[in-house]
Amino acid sequence: MATATVENYVKQLYLLQEQREDPEDLVPVGELAKVIGVVPGTATTMVRTLSEAGLARHEPWSGVRLTDNGRNLALRILRRHRMVELFLVKIMEFDWADVHDEAEELEHVVSEKLVTKMEEMLDHPKVDLHGDPIPDSSGLVVERTLTPLNEGSTGIWYRVGRISHGDENFLNFIQQNGLSPGEILRIRERNDQAGILTLKTASQDSATLALSMAEKIQVEVADP
């Protein structure tokens, strides 16, 4: 059974690979160390451990990437984490901005039986609070094509698909202004000189959003 430390490394390595144009590209160990919050030497030692366990392939001086076994483990961890976050908010009524740290702890201890029960109570969700996909029990992930809102066009209706993880103030702003995943919006006006978008949302007829914030909101075209 993998330790919490091993699971953290595998999860973060998976997320770093997913950010690349080609998920098969090697991730520099220094980049992984920065995300984990350790010095490169510590990360290198753990990467060797992952390699010996058959969870990763390490090429010295080049980087590391997950094996199929490592990817499967990462998907199980993400399934636990994202289901727990959603359960804490939807069922236990935790505040959205407070659940990440709780899920970080619980993802290492909840059983698949408990996660499956949560899934049933939540009516089999496909995405979590942020719009990130929740792998199913077999590790299948639903792929979507999303575009940053700051790259959107005026007059087109969009559905919010995903919110990049941000601080508490940003997440509260998203909730208060009808920008949560699943919400429908339209870009009414774009002012590149001022660096803002004017939006129409379900809760506001005219909401102003900085382009730097809009970059953290990913959308897909939707019918109004």
Secondary structure, 3 states (H helix, E strand, C coil): CCCHHHHHHHHHHHHHHHCCCCCCCCECHHHHHHHHCCCHHHHHHHHHHHHHCCCEEEECCCEEEECHHHHHHHHHHHHHHHHHHHHHHHCCCCCHHHHHHHHHHHCCCCCHHHHHHHHHHCCCCCECCCCCECCCCCCCCCCCCCEEHHHCCCCCEEEEEEECCCCHHHHHHHHHCCCCCCCEEEEEEEECCCCEEEEEECCCCCEEEEHHHHCCEEEEECCC
